[in-house]
């Protein structure tokens, strides 16, 4: 089982893209990717909405997500989200176990 969380960061004046770029250039995104249980952490830019960035964030289970939410990375992510004045919308999906 995996849990996929789609996070839509929306701002103005290109701030969502700047946020994603700083997440990558600062090493925060790579640090999240290195956390135990992370299976995917990747940014995408919707063609129809230049002020939004989509983060696809997949974890092996809820325990891995819980550990991530308690990590120092969450504080850094929140600081960057505040810096760029972004709004957040979240979708969550649980993969069916393979039979």
trRosetta pair geometry for C-beta under 8 A, 3 or more apart (Angstrom, degrees):
i j d omega theta_ij theta_ji phi_ij phi_ji
1 60 7.7 89 88 174 64 55
1 61 6.4 71 89 -96 102 83
1 94 6.6 -6 -169 -175 108 92
1 95 5.9 169 -152 73 54 85
1 96 7.7 -64 -111 -179 82 12
1 97 5.2 -47 -63 -74 83 85
2 39 5.9 -51 -136 30 131 159
2 58 5.4 19 168 -178 123 107
2 59 6.7 159 -161 80 76 38
2 60 6.0 -56 -109 -122 75 33
2 61 7.7 -86 -115 -60 37 48
2 94 7.7 170 88 -154 42 50
2 95 4.6 29 52 20 81 130
3 58 6.9 166 85 -152 43 61
3 59 5.2 -15 60 61 94 90
3 60 7.9 9 19 87 81 13
3 61 6.7 90 -4 -135 110 20
3 62 6.4 78 -22 -70 154 61
3 65 6.3 -47 79 -41 140 134
3 92 6.8 -10 -176 -168 100 94
3 93 7.2 158 -160 83 53 49
3 94 5.4 -22 -106 -104 77 69
3 95 7.4 -132 -74 8 30 81
4 40 7.6 0 -118 58 94 123
4 56 6.6 -17 -166 -168 106 87
4 57 7.2 140 -160 77 55 48
4 58 4.5 -21 -101 -99 76 90
4 92 7.4 156 87 -157 52 46
4 93 4.5 -11 62 62 99 101
4 94 7.9 -172 23 -79 71 23
4 95 6.9 77 -11 -39 103 96
5 56 8.0 151 78 -158 47 41
5 57 4.6 -27 66 72 94 102
5 58 7.5 175 19 -82 65 40
5 59 7.6 18 -1 2 106 103
5 65 7.5 108 -26 -120 136 129
5 90 6.3 -20 -171 -161 100 101
5 91 7.2 157 -159 81 50 50
5 92 5.2 -12 -107 -105 77 74
5 93 7.7 -172 -76 25 34 69
6 54 6.2 -20 -167 -165 96 101
6 55 7.2 153 -158 78 45 54
6 56 5.9 -16 -104 -103 74 66
6 57 7.6 173 -85 24 25 78
6 90 7.1 148 81 -157 57 47
6 91 4.3 -1 55 56 106 102
6 92 7.8 -148 24 -68 70 32
6 93 7.5 43 -11 -3 99 107
7 54 7.3 145 77 -159 48 50
7 55 4.3 -10 60 57 101 106
7 57 6.2 25 -2 1 110 123
7 88 6.2 -26 -166 -156 97 100
7 89 7.5 149 -158 76 48 47
7 90 5.6 -12 -104 -104 70 77
8 52 5.6 -10 -172 -167 96 118
8 53 7.6 161 -153 79 50 41
8 54 5.6 -20 -100 -101 71 71
8 55 7.9 -159 -70 22 27 72
8 88 7.0 140 75 -157 57 47
8 89 4.3 -11 57 59 111 97
8 90 7.6 -153 21 -70 76 33
8 91 7.9 50 -14 -3 103 96
9 16 4.8 155 110 -136 95 99
9 19 5.9 -106 141 83 152 150
9 20 7.5 168 58 -53 140 93
9 52 6.7 151 79 -155 48 61
9 53 5.0 -10 59 58 101 90
9 54 8.0 -172 21 -80 72 24
9 55 6.8 49 -11 -12 107 107
9 81 6.9 -124 -130 -122 121 96
9 84 8.0 43 168 96 125 131
9 86 4.6 -5 -170 -179 95 142
9 87 7.5 146 -157 72 47 44
9 88 6.0 -16 -100 -99 64 73
10 16 6.0 -25 -120 -73 24 136
10 49 7.6 -46 -115 158 106 129
10 51 5.7 54 -158 124 78 92
10 52 4.5 -22 -95 -97 84 86
10 86 6.4 134 63 -160 34 81
10 87 4.9 -27 65 61 93 95
10 88 7.8 -179 21 -76 76 27
10 89 7.3 27 -3 1 115 104
11 14 7.8 -29 90 88 110 18
11 15 3.4 -80 118 73 149 114
11 16 4.6 174 23 -45 99 78
11 19 7.2 129 -9 -16 144 127
11 51 6.0 -139 69 -178 49 92
11 84 5.6 -64 -90 148 163 97
11 85 5.9 110 -135 88 110 74
11 86 4.5 -64 -62 -99 106 72
11 87 7.1 162 -76 13 55 72
12 15 6.1 31 59 9 42 115
12 51 6.0 -4 -101 -141 39 130
12 85 7.7 -29 30 94 89 116
14 17 5.1 -49 -172 43 78 114
14 18 5.8 83 130 -26 86 101
14 50 7.5 -36 -94 149 68 100
14 51 7.5 -94 -74 -110 28 65
15 18 5.3 -54 -142 39 38 115
15 19 6.2 47 155 -27 68 100
15 51 7.7 26 42 -155 77 81
15 84 4.1 154 177 -174 107 99
15 85 6.3 -22 162 55 167 82
15 86 6.3 -159 121 -71 114 88
16 19 5.6 -48 -152 30 31 116
16 20 6.7 27 152 -14 63 103
16 51 5.8 109 7 172 126 47
16 52 5.6 -84 157 -132 177 18
16 53 4.2 180 156 -5 106 97
16 84 7.1 139 -77 147 33 137
16 86 6.1 108 -94 -115 75 119
17 20 5.8 -54 -150 38 34 109
17 21 6.2 35 152 -19 67 108
17 45 6.7 27 -97 -105 99 128
17 50 7.9 -27 -35 178 125 73
17 53 6.1 150 -79 -63 48 121
18 21 5.6 -55 -145 39 31 113
18 22 6.3 28 156 -16 65 106
18 84 5.9 173 84 -115 106 129
19 22 6.0 -61 -149 38 26 105
19 23 6.4 32 152 -24 64 104
19 53 6.8 -157 69 30 106 144
19 80 5.7 123 -146 151 87 106
19 81 6.8 55 -142 -97 138 49
19 83 7.7 150 -103 76 89 97
19 84 4.3 -106 -69 20 105 166
19 86 6.0 0 -54 -45 161 144
20 23 5.5 -48 -147 31 33 116
20 24 6.6 27 155 -13 63 105
20 43 4.4 116 -150 -146 130 163
20 45 7.9 -140 39 -69 165 96
20 53 4.7 -152 -42 -165 133 165
20 55 7.6 -171 -106 -74 105 97
21 24 5.9 -59 -153 39 31 107
21 25 6.0 17 157 -10 69 113
22 25 5.7 -56 -129 46 34 103
22 26 5.4 28 170 -17 70 115
22 28 7.9 26 129 22 72 124
22 80 5.9 -174 99 -143 126 128
22 84 8.0 -177 28 -48 136 128
23 26 6.5 -59 -136 39 16 105
23 28 5.0 -85 -152 71 64 112
23 29 4.5 81 145 -47 94 103
23 43 7.4 130 69 -49 134 137
23 77 7.4 36 -113 -114 112 80
23 80 6.4 138 -72 129 82 168
24 29 5.0 -16 -90 23 53 141
24 30 7.8 82 -145 -29 53 88
24 43 7.5 -94 -49 12 115 136
26 76 7.9 -165 123 173 139 128
26 80 7.9 -155 26 -84 155 138
27 30 5.2 -56 -158 44 61 113
27 31 5.9 67 144 -28 81 100
28 31 5.6 -55 -150 34 32 113
28 32 6.6 32 153 -19 65 102
28 73 6.3 134 -163 -145 87 89
28 76 5.2 -156 -119 122 128 133
28 77 6.6 156 167 -72 138 74
28 80 7.2 -143 28 -20 170 148
29 32 5.8 -53 -153 34 33 110
29 33 6.4 36 149 -20 65 105
29 41 6.0 176 -167 130 83 121
29 43 7.7 -65 -119 -23 146 110
30 33 5.4 -51 -147 36 36 116
30 34 6.4 34 153 -20 65 106
31 34 5.7 -58 -150 36 32 111
31 35 7.2 52 147 -42 61 89
31 73 5.6 -173 110 -96 115 118
32 35 5.7 -33 -161 -1 40 117
32 38 6.1 138 150 -105 69 161
32 41 5.1 146 106 -126 114 167
32 57 7.9 -52 154 -132 135 110
32 68 7.0 58 -145 -145 89 117
32 73 5.2 136 -80 -174 85 155
32 77 7.9 56 -68 -62 134 126
33 38 5.6 -151 -141 113 32 141
33 41 4.8 -131 -77 39 81 126
34 38 7.3 26 43 45 15 132
35 38 4.8 82 66 -18 87 120
35 64 7.4 128 129 -172 105 94
35 67 7.2 170 177 109 119 108
35 68 5.6 93 139 -97 162 93
35 71 6.6 -81 -113 -61 136 168
35 73 7.0 -89 -57 1 134 153
36 64 6.4 -133 111 -126 72 98
36 67 6.9 -18 68 98 101 153
37 59 5.1 29 143 -163 101 88
37 60 4.3 -112 -150 25 80 105
37 61 6.6 -86 -149 36 126 72
37 63 7.2 -153 -99 90 161 79
37 64 2.5 -141 138 -125 157 138
37 65 7.7 -111 125 -34 136 48
37 67 7.0 110 29 50 140 126
37 68 7.5 -120 77 -40 116 108
38 41 5.9 -10 -178 -33 127 114
38 57 7.8 -59 -141 -166 97 78
38 58 7.5 105 -167 82 57 56
38 59 6.0 -42 -104 -103 47 72
38 60 8.0 -73 -36 -13 11 85
38 64 6.9 -174 -52 166 50 127
38 68 7.2 100 -70 -84 102 133
39 58 4.3 -60 72 105 104 102
39 59 6.3 169 10 -105 94 16
39 60 6.0 122 -41 -59 114 70
40 56 5.9 -27 126 118 121 97
40 57 6.8 -174 94 -139 75 21
40 58 4.0 38 39 31 102 108
41 55 7.2 -8 -163 -173 66 101
41 56 7.7 -173 -131 88 23 58
41 57 5.5 29 -110 -116 71 73
41 58 7.8 -135 -56 30 53 63
42 55 7.3 155 79 -153 35 58
42 56 5.3 -12 61 56 87 96
43 53 5.5 -12 -162 177 108 116
43 54 7.0 140 -158 78 54 50
43 55 5.5 -29 -97 -97 69 70
44 53 7.2 148 73 -168 40 66
44 54 4.5 -23 65 66 94 103
44 55 7.9 174 21 -81 73 24
44 56 6.8 37 -3 -12 115 104
45 50 7.5 24 179 -128 110 51
45 52 7.7 144 -147 92 59 61
45 53 5.8 -36 -95 -114 70 72
45 54 7.4 -172 -79 20 21 82
46 49 4.6 23 87 43 123 91
46 52 5.6 4 31 81 117 110
46 54 6.3 84 -39 -20 94 115
49 52 4.3 14 120 23 122 115
59 62 7.8 107 104 -82 129 21
59 64 4.3 -176 -176 94 114 120
59 65 4.8 167 58 -59 168 83
59 68 7.0 -118 -98 -8 139 141
60 64 5.1 91 46 -12 84 152
61 64 5.4 106 57 5 65 99
61 65 7.5 -124 108 0 40 90
62 65 5.4 -54 -151 38 41 113
62 66 6.1 44 151 -23 71 104
63 66 5.6 -51 -146 35 32 114
63 67 6.4 33 154 -19 64 104
64 67 5.8 -52 -148 36 31 111
64 68 6.4 35 151 -20 63 106
65 68 5.5 -55 -150 36 33 114
65 69 6.3 32 153 -20 66 105
66 69 5.7 -54 -148 35 31 111
66 70 6.7 20 155 -11 63 108
67 70 5.9 -64 -152 41 32 106
67 71 6.6 48 147 -45 65 102
68 71 5.4 -45 -152 8 35 122
68 73 6.8 -47 -164 65 77 125
68 74 6.8 118 148 -54 66 106
69 74 5.6 67 -151 -77 39 152
70 74 7.3 78 11 12 5 140
71 74 5.7 119 66 -5 70 92
72 75 5.6 -50 -163 32 51 114
72 76 6.6 47 144 -17 74 104
73 76 5.6 -58 -152 39 38 110
73 77 6.1 39 152 -21 71 106
74 77 5.6 -51 -143 37 32 112
74 78 6.2 34 156 -19 65 106
75 78 5.8 -55 -148 37 29 111
75 79 6.4 32 152 -21 63 106
76 79 5.6 -52 -149 33 32 114
76 80 6.5 28 154 -14 65 104
77 80 5.9 -58 -151 39 31 107
77 81 6.2 33 152 -21 66 107
78 81 5.6 -52 -144 36 32 114
78 82 6.3 31 156 -17 64 106
79 82 5.9 -57 -151 39 29 109
79 83 6.3 37 149 -27 63 106
80 83 5.3 -47 -145 30 35 119
80 84 6.5 12 163 0 66 107
81 84 6.5 -70 -150 49 26 94
81 86 4.9 -92 -159 51 76 112
81 88 6.9 -7 -154 -53 139 120
82 85 7.1 27 -172 -77 36 45
